[in-house]
Structure formats: C-alpha cells, structure tokens
Amino acid sequence: MNEELTPSFVEEEVGLLVHHFGIDRVQAALAKSLGARIKRSQPDGRCQSAGTGHRANPSIPSVLEQLRLTDGDRYRLLTDFYTQLRDRKLLPESQDIRQFAQIIGLKQIQGRSREDLLRKLMRFLKDQPAERLRSHIGGAAAVSEEERQQGFSVLTDRLLRGG
C-alpha cells in the first residue's frame, strides 16, 4: 500500500478534493483535522510551512485549479482532456505524447516518465487560447501507435518500391 502513496498519487487525490469541494473547504478540513499548521522540520532545526515547498513543478490538478479560477472554458476543456489522458483513452504511450507535442508546436518535450511528459504538455496547453485548445485536443485522437505504424508502413513500402 505504501507504493500507492507516491507524491503524484497524493497530489492527484488532493486535486480531486479541491476540484469537488473547493480549496477553502479542503484547507479548512486539513486545519481542523491537524489542529494547527503543518510544520516540517529542517536539518538545521528551523521549521518551514509545508506550503512553502518548491513550486517549480506543480501538479496537474493544481495547474487546472488555478485555471478554474480564471477561465472556466479552458478549465473544462483541459480537465476533460486530462481525464482522457490519465485513463489512457488518448495518447496512451509516451511516444504518442511526444508526437502530439511536436504537432501542436511544443518542439522540446522531455521527461523520464509519461507523468513528466503529461505535466509539461498540460503546462504548455494551459496558456493556449480556447479555440486553439479545441483544435489541438480534437487532433489528439489521431495520434496513436497504430497511426505511427501506418506511417512506418507507408515509408517502408515507398523505400522497397524505390519511389
């Protein structure tokens, strides 16, 4: 069970709670259950609030939550898209995400895992206008292992025929 409690799992679950109940209710529930602010001990003995940790790589649910507060239309588009990505209904493989990213103009997308790639892709998409998001998301279904294999098949046929 400890394997399930990776930071990304916890972040996603908290993100879902925030999505359904709002950030104020989630913070109030945490404060009530803990009885005080969460503190984390530093090696030098000082304490730091857990909320002041690194923000260089925010979770996808937190990125979506920020968008919910500013642009409901883009929030809905990206939330639905992320759900399909997370469930592997769209872009199921890392290579699919890389190919899709290149198609939509994100030339340099690197990551060690599918989760890393998704985080970078969603951060790129969150800054796109709603019309462009609709277009990009609509094209995501065409990117798959089967499509790549068909592309390789066409290339192979051309090479073997000499044309």
Secondary structure, 3 states (H helix, E strand, C coil): CHHHHCHHHHHHHHHHHHHHHCHHHHHHHHHHHHCCCCEEECCCCCEEEHHHCCCCCCCHHHHHHHHHHHCHHHHHHHHHHHHHHHCCCCCCCHHHHHHHHHHCCCCCCCCCCHHHHHHHHHHHHCCCCHHHHHHHHHHHCCCCHHHHHHHHHHHHHHHHHCC
